[in-house]
Amino acid sequence: MKRILTAHREALARVLVCLARALLSALLAGAQVFGGYAPFAVGSVGAAGPGWEGLGALVGAGLGALALLDFPHALRTMACSVLLFTANNAFCELAVYRRRWFLPALTAALMLAVEAIYVLRAGSAAEAALCLTAILLAAVFAVCCRLVYETPEPRRAQPLASLVVLTGVLTAISAPELPNGFAPGRIASVLAVLLLAFDRELAAASASALCIGLAMDLAAPDRMYLHAACYGLGALLTALTHRGSRVRAAAAFALGSAAFCLPLGARTGVPLAYECLAGTLVFLLIPNQALRSVHMQNSAAVAAADSGLRARLRETAEGLRELYDSVARAKPAPEENPAVIFDRAAEAVCRDCPLRGVCWEREYNSTYTALNDATAAMLQNARGRGEDFPSYFSARCIRFPSFLGAVNAELHAYLLRRRYRAQLEQAYARSAGQYAQLSELLAQTAERPAAAAASSALLPYRVGVATRPRNGEAVSGDSVSTFETPAGELCLLLSDGMGSGEGARRESALAVRLTERFLRAGVDARPALRTLNSALNLRAERSDSFTTVDLLTLSLRSGEGELYKYGAAPSYIKRGERVRRVCCSTLPAGLAEETQPPEATHVRLEGGSYFIMLTDGVADDTDDAWLQKLLAAWEGDDPQQLVSAILADSFEHRGTGDDALALALYLPDGTQTPREV
């Protein structure tokens, strides 16, 4: 009797597994990329293997494809799935079948055999690139599914494989969209990103968020990679600030996503903001006990994966960079020919005209010449006029007023399409550049070594800061921050917001705060400042604001460092009576091109030297002779007295027409002087 019950339980377990494979494959058929490919469903069939489990996956993929895809793509998906199931059953007894490379190679080869026919018929290089990318996704997904399927306990599966499978499921449930662009299923994606950011370290949370966002973007290419940027930024801020508090984590993610989404406009930004807000609310409603249970189950997997995390993070960054670079290099579609204006106008007006044969057959050359001559003036004036057309054409046309009206209607539509195309190309290029920067940030985080114990004494230093608001303002628009990183670097950060008063203070404080967070997180200064400039470029389109950035990163072991500037006033290095001026030729952050790196200068400070940083309310490179004279004659060792003297002399030479801030760093000769910030 016991044997019978055991057999029944085993049979029931097999049935349930087959049903699970079928349901998963059917669901994954809805995860469409590049306009109709369903690589995740094909990969799930390949991973299911031979036998009843493979048959269940095949049936599920076929039913899902018929229900969720258009018929041509459903037919292709079903053909790939049938070939994979047949090949799995044919090769399952061979030794080569158990090799790691066999499953992805088999999946890619069979999918290529089916899709190559359609690609060759299309004859498009862009379609071929998309097809190859979809095949690569199917092969990778098959391997990841196999890893998850073959692990007795899913929580012990390789984290990256589990993440890929989760990403495929999230892509499938996020596909249905409302007419306004809002996708209820993407709330689950936001929730997954929040849970990962709350339960994982910074690097793992950022990589997971970028992968999930990338999947959302591949399924909706018209969004121009917005989800990856939004999810990545939200996860980064959440992992940096939550400190075990769920409310703080939700607030950081909501503020980060809102700051990213709101400047994008109603068509794309508002639905994305609603999805992020809904996911944040669901995250707050999860019981604490459930979160603790998930954390305890994941702690072992996180500990086991920590040793290989940097390598996987580096590979993810490289993959993201290659993928987005390939998309960015894709040539845009050719410009629409203005001749379409006359073709459509003639179709509407000349179809039943008695002179149609004369104008468009017998006198075709003269008609073509007349329309070609009128095109330049029409495009320049954004409107067609009777005098733009030669008299022999307008006199011959018996429906010229109607034809001119139809031409103007088509011209208006043509100009709208051209303007939209230009805006789309600009946004496309900007998004590609932003995601290249995100990939760079991710790579920098992976390569950044952990802070090591100090092998030598840190240099002593003292810092002095003095500020003065513009006459009539209660606060200064200049912001400053000084701090040390765990790697033993001293950072002096100064920003001058556009204008003065509270508005300028908010802009400069935002630039200082974001830059400081990146640097404290271990991101190198150059990619951190480029990312800041890119974000301020987006912000400037709505607020017409920009800010200068002045940053010194100085090693407290060697005294060497880098000075980075975006539109900042000159800085000065004083050693004895010698004064060196370091100027800047780049535009402020928010005005500089998004791909332009900050201007960088290598500096070396010795004991007894000063480093002075200031805003243009104190001095600039056209009026600083008095300042260089003051610095050369200064003999004190108190940086606070120096900046007070600089502002006092600045009042005499420059007045109070702008905010003024001066910062001085002094490195004493001795090693016993305490460090003060």
N, C-alpha and C positions, 0 to 999 in steps of 0.2 A: 504493500500500500504506500509506504514511504517512497519507494522508487517511482511509483506512478505519479505521486504528488510532485516529486522533484522534476520529472519529465514534463509535467504540465507547466510548472513554473518556468522551466527553461524555454519551453515553446512560447509561453506568454511573453517572456522577456525578448525573444527574437522578434515576435510580432510587434512589440512596442518599439524596438530599435528600428525595424523596417518602417514603421509609421513615422518615427522621428526623422529618419533620413528623407522620407517622402515630403513631410511637412517643411523641413528645412530647405530642400531643393525647390519646392514650389514657391516658398517665400523668396528665396534668392533669385528666382526668375524675374522678380520685380525690380531687382537692383540693376538698372540699365545705365550704361556709360556710353559716351560718344554717340548718342543718338539712337541706340537700339541694341547694342551688344549686351549679352548677359553672361559675362565670364565667370561670375561667382556660381551660377547654377551649373555651368559646365564643370567647373572645378570640384563642386560638391559631388557630382556623379562620378568623376574620376577617383576621388578620395574614398567613396563608399566601397569600391572594389567589386569583386564578383559575387555571385550568389544572390540570396534573397535581399540582402541589404542594398546591393547595387541595383537590383531590380526596383526596389522601393524608391531609391533616389532617382532612377530613370523615369519612373511613372510620375513622381512628383514634379520633376523638372519639365516633363512634357506637358502636364496639365497646367502648371504655372505659366509656361511659355504661351500656351494657347489663350490663357485667360488674361495675361498681363502685357504681352507683346503684340505688335502688329504681325500680320501673318507671315510676311517674308522673313523677319527676324526670328519669329517663333519656329518656322520651318528649319532655319539654319541651326538654332539652338538644339532642336530635337535631333537633327542629323548628327551634330557633334556628340550629343549624349548617347545616342544609339551606338555610334562607332566606339566610344570610350567603354561602354558597358560590354560590348562584344570583345574588344581587345583585352579588357581585364579578365574575362573568362577564358580567353585563348592563351594568355601568357602567365596566368596565376601560378602554374605549376613549375615555371622555369626559375632558375636561380637568379637570372638577371632582373626578375620582377621585384626582388627584395632589395635591389640597389637603390640608394637614395635618389640618384639622378633619373631613374627610369620613369617614375610617375610624372614629374614635370615635363620630361622630354616627350613622353607619350601624349600627354594632354596637349602640349603645344603643337606637335606634329599633326595630330588628327584635327584639331581646330583649324590649323593652317590649311589642311587639305580641303576643308569645307569652305572656308572663307576666301581662299585664294581665287576661286571662280568669280565671286562677286567683286573682289577688288580689281581683278584684271578687266572685268567688264566696265567698271567705273573709270578706270584709266587715270586715277588721280593719285599723286604722290601723297597728298595730305590724308586721303582715305587709307592708303597703305600704311602710313605711320600710325594712324588711330587703330587700325586692325592689329598691327603688331603689338601695340601697347595693350590692347584687350587680350590678346593671346598670352602675353607675359603675365597679366593679372590672373588669368585663369590658371596658369601653371603654378604661380605662387600660392594662390588660394587652395589649390588641390593639395600641395605639400602641407600647408598649415592645417587644413581640415584633417588630413591623415594623422598628423601629430596629435591633434586633439582627440580624434576617434580612438587611437591606439593606446592612449594613456588611461590607466584604470580610474584614476581620480582626476577630473578635469582641472582642479585647482593646482595640480602639480605639473600641468602641461607647460611647455615653454611660454613665457608671457607674451612674446612677440606673436607666436602662432595664435594664441587665444585672442590677442588684440585684433589680428587680421580677420578672424572669423567673426568677432563681434562687430567689426567695421562693416563687413559684408551684410550682416543682418540689419544693422542700423541704416545702411544705404537702402535696403529694400523697403523697410517700413517708413522711410522718409520720402519715398518717391511721390505719393499722392499729394498734390498741392491744391489749395483753394484758388479761386480766380485772382485774388489779391496777392498771390505769391506765398502766403502763409502755409507751412506744411506741419500739420499736427504731429506727424511721426518724428519730425526733427527735434521735438521736445525731449524724446528719449536720447538723442545724440547729445544734447546739452547736458542732460542729467548724467550721462556716462562720463562726459568730460569733467563735470564737477566732482563726481565720486572719485575719479582717478586722480584729480588734482588734490583732493582732500586726503587721499589715502596713500599717495605716492610721493617720492622725493621730486625735487624740481625738474631734474633732467627727464625722468621717466614720465612725469605728468605732462611736460611740454611736448615730448615726442608723441605720446599717445593722443594728445589733443590735435596735433598737426596731422597725424594719420587719419583720425576721424574726420577732421575738417576737409582734408584732401579728398576723401571718399565722397563727401557731400558735394564738393565742387566738381568732381568728375561726373557725378550723376546730373548736375545742373550747370553745364559749362557756360551758360549765359550770365552766371553770377560772378564770373571773373575771379575765382579763387578767394572769395570773401570769407567763406566759412573757415578755411584753414587759418587765416589771419585772425579772425575774431575769436575762434576757439583757442588758438595758441596764445594770444594776448591774455585772454581771460584765465586760462590755466596757469600762465606764468605769474600773474598777479595773485591768484589764489594760493598757489604753492608758496609764494614768498611771504604772504601776510597772514594766513589763517591761524597758525600757531595752535592748532587743536580746537579752535572755536568755529562751530558751523555757521554762526551768524556772520562772523568776520569773513569767512570764506565766501558766503553767498553775497555779501556786500561788495567784496573785491571783484568777484566775477561780474556782478551786475553793473558796477561802475565801469569796469574795463570794457565790457561789451557795449554799454551805452555810449561811451566815448568813441568807440570805433564805428558804431552803427549810425548814430544820429547825423553825422556829416554826409552820409551816403545818399540821403534823399528818400522820398516816399516809396519809390518803386522797389528798391532792394533793401535799404536800411531799416525801414519800419517793420516789415515782416520778420527780418532777422532779429531785430530788437525784441519783438513780441515773443519769438521762440525762445530767446535767451531768458527773458523774464519769466515765462511759464516754466521752463526747466529749473530755474532758480527757486521758484515757489514750491515745486514738487520736491526739490532737494531739502527744503526747510521742513516739509511735512513728514519726511521719513522719520520713524521713531529712533531715538538714540540707541536703543538696544539692538535694533537691526544694523545700524551702522557699526556698532562695536563688534557684532558677530562677523560682519564682512571683513572688518579690519583684522580680526584674529585669524580668519581663514586665509587671508592674503599675506600675513606677515611671513610665513615660511617661504612662500613663493618669492616674495620681495627679497628676502635674505639670500635665497639661492641664486637669484638672477643678478645680484649686485655686482659680482665679479666681472660679468660680461656686459654690464650696462653701458659702459663708455664705448665699447666697440660697436654695439648695436645702435647706439645713439649717433655715432659717427657715420655708420652705414645708412641710417635713415636720412641724415642730413645730406649725404652725397646723393642718395636716390631722389630726394626732393629737388635738389639743385638740378640734377640732370633732367628730371621730368619737366620742371618748369622752364628750364632753358630750351628744351626741345619744343615746348609749346610756344615760347616767346619767339623762337626763330622761324616759326611757321609763317610763310608769306601770306599777306592778306589777299582777299579776293580782288580781282582787277576792278578798277574804278568803272562805275556805270557810264555807258556811252550816252551823251546828251541826245543822240538821235532817237532815243526811246520816247522823248517828248513828242516829236512830230509823228512817230509811228502810231502812238496811242491816240493822238489828236485826229490823225487821218482816219484811223479805224472807226472813231466815233462820228466824224462829220462827213467824210468822203465816201463812205461805203455805198450809198445809193445816189451819189451825185451824177448827173448826166455827163459831166466832163471828166469823170474819173479816168477813163481810158486815155484822154488827152494829157492830163497832168501826170499820171503815174505810169504811163506806158510810152506814148508817142513822144512826149516832151519830158521824159523822166530826167534827162541830164540837166535841163534848165531848172526844173523843180528842185532837184538835189542841190544845185548851185545856189538857188535863192534861199533855201532853208539853211544851208551851211553858212551863207553870208550873214544871216540874221542871228545865228547862234551866239556869237561873241557879245553883241550888244544886249541880247536878252539876259545872258548870264551875268553881265556886269550890272545891269539895272534891276535884276531880279523881277523883270516884267517885260513882256513883249508888247511892242507898239507897232502901229501900222507902218510908220516910216522906217522901221528896221528891215522890212521886206522890200525887195526891188519892185519897182512900179509894174514891170511886165508880169510879175506873179500876182500882185494884189489886184491888178485890173482884170486879169484873166479868171481869177477865182470868183465864182458867183456866190459862194458862201463864206467870203472872207471874214466878216464879223464873227460868225459862228466858229470858224476855224481858229481865229485869233483868241476867242474866249476859251476854247478847248486847249489851245497851246498854253495859255496862262495858267489854267488849272493844273495841267500836267507839269508845267515848270515849277509851280509852287510845291507840288508833291515831290518832284525831283530834288529841289533844294533842301526840303526837309529831310529826305533820305540821305543826302550827302552830308548835311550837318550832323545827323544822328550817327552816321558812319564815322565821321571825324572824332566825335566825342567818344564813341565806342572804342576806336583804336587808341585814343589817348588813355582812356581808363584801362584798357587791356595792357598797354605798355607799362603803365604805372603799377598795376597789380603784379605783373610779372617781376618788376624790379623790387617791389616790397617783399615778395616771397623769396626772391634770391637773398634778400637781407635776412629774412627769417631763417633760411637755411644756414646762412653764415653765423647767425647768433647761436643756432643749435650746435653747429660744429665747434664754435668757440667754447661753448659750455662743456662739450665732450672732451676737448683737448686741454681745458684748464686744469692744471694739477692741483691736488689738494694742498692746503696751506701746510707747509712743513715747519717744524720747530726751528726757531731762530738759531742759525749757526754762528752769528756774530752779533755784537751789540748794535742796537739801532741808533742812528744819528740823533742827537738832541736838536730840538728846534723850538722856535717861538713864533706865534702868528699874531698880527695885529690887524684889526678891521675898523674902518671908520666910514660912516655914510651920512649923506645930507640930502633930504628931499628937495625937489624943485620949489622955488618960491611960490607960496600959496597952496601947496599940497601937504596933506597930513602924513602921507606915507611915501616912501621911495619906490620907484618902479624897478630898482635893481635888487637882485637876490644873490646870496653867497652861501656856500657851505664848505666846511673843511672836515675831513674825516680820514681815518686809516682803514685799509682793507685787511682781511686776514692774511694776505700774502705779504704784508709788510710794506705797503705802498701808502704814501701820503697823497691825498687828492685835494687840490684846491680848485673849487668850482665857482664860477661867477657868471651871471647872466644879466643882460640889460634888456628889459622889455620895451616894445615900441611905445613911444609917448611917455607919459608919467602918471602918477597917481595909482589908484587901486586897480584899474584895469591892467596897466603895465606890470604891476606887482604880481597879479595872478598869472600872467603869461610867463614871466621870468621864474616865478616860484614853481610853476608846473615843469618847465624845462630842467630846473635844478633837481627837483624831486625825482623825476623819471630817470635822469642820468645817474643820480646817486644810487637809485635802486638797481640799475643795471650793473654798475661798478661793484656794489656790495655783493651782488649775486655771482660775481666772478667773470662777467662778460668783459672782454677787452674794450678799451676806450674807443678805438676806431669804429668797429661795427655798432657799438652802442650809440655813438653820436650820429652815424649814418641812419640808424633806425629812428632816432629822435628827429632828425631833419625830415625824413620821409613822413613821419606822423604830423609834424608841424606844417608840412606842405599841404596835406589834406585839410588841416584845421584852418590854414590861411585862406583857403578857397571860400570859406563861409564867414570867417571873422576878420579877414584882411589884417591879420596880426603876424608878427614875426619877432624873433628875439636873438640876440647875440649869445654865443656860448664861448667861454674861456675856461680851459681845463688844463691843469698841470697834474700829471701823475709822476711822482718822484719816489724812487726806491730809497728807503731809509737805511739801507745797508751800504749802498754804493754812492748815493748822492746823484745818480744819473736818472733822467726821466725824459718824458715827452710833453711838449706843450702843444695843445690842440686849439684851433680857433675857427669859429664860424662868425665872420663879420665883427670880431671883437677889436677893441682899442689896443694900442701897443702895450707890450709888457717890457719890463726892464730888469736886467741882472746887474747888480752892483758888487764889485769886489775891490776894496780900497777906493781909489779915486776913479777907477775905470767903470764906465757905464755902457752896457750893451742894450740896444733897443731891438725888440722882436716885433715886426709888424705883420699885418694880415691883409690879404687881397681877396679873400672869398667873401661871398654875400652872407648875411645872417641866416640862421636856421629858419626854414619856412620860406625863404626866397631862393636859396641855393638849389641847383638841380638835385633831384632825389638821389641820383647815382654819384654825386660829387662827394668825395671824402673830405673830412675837415683838413685844414692846413696844419701840418705837423712840423715841429722843430725839435731836434734833439738838444737837450740842455744838460749841463753838469754843474752842480753847485758844490763849492768847497766850504770848509769851515771859515767863518767870518764874512760870508757873502749874504747878500739880500736878493730876494726875488719879489718884484712889485707887480701887481696886477690891478687894473683899474678900468672904469667905464669912461666913455667919451665925454661925460659931463665934467670930468677932471681935466683931461687933456686928450689930444689926438696927434696923429703924425704930422700935422701941419702947424701945430702950436704947442710944442713941448720943450722948447729950448730952456725955458725957466725951470722946468721939472728936471731935466738932465743936469742943469747947474746945481739945483738943490741936492740931488742925489750924490753928485760928485763931491760936494762939500760936507755931506753928512758924516759924522764921526761917532754917533751914538750906537748903542747895542740894544735899544728897545724898539721893536717894530711898531708898538702902539703909538709911541711918540712920533715916529716917522710918518705914519699915515695921518696923524692929526696935523702935522706940519704941512703935509701935501695938500690936505683939504683947505687949510688956512691960506696957503699961497694960491690955490686954485680959485678961491673966492675973489682974490684981488685981480687975477688974470682972466677968469672966465665968467665971474658973476654967479648967479643962482638960477640961470635960465633952463637948467636941466638937472635931473637927478645925478648925484655924484657918489661914487663908492671907490674906496681904495683898500687894497689888501696887501700886506707885506709879510713875507716869510724870512726869518733870520736863522741861519745855522751858526751857532757859536763855535769858537775855536776849540774849547774844552769839551770833554765828554761827560762832565759831571753836571752840566746844566740841565734842569728838568725840562721835559717836553711839555708844551702847553698849546692847547688848541683854542 
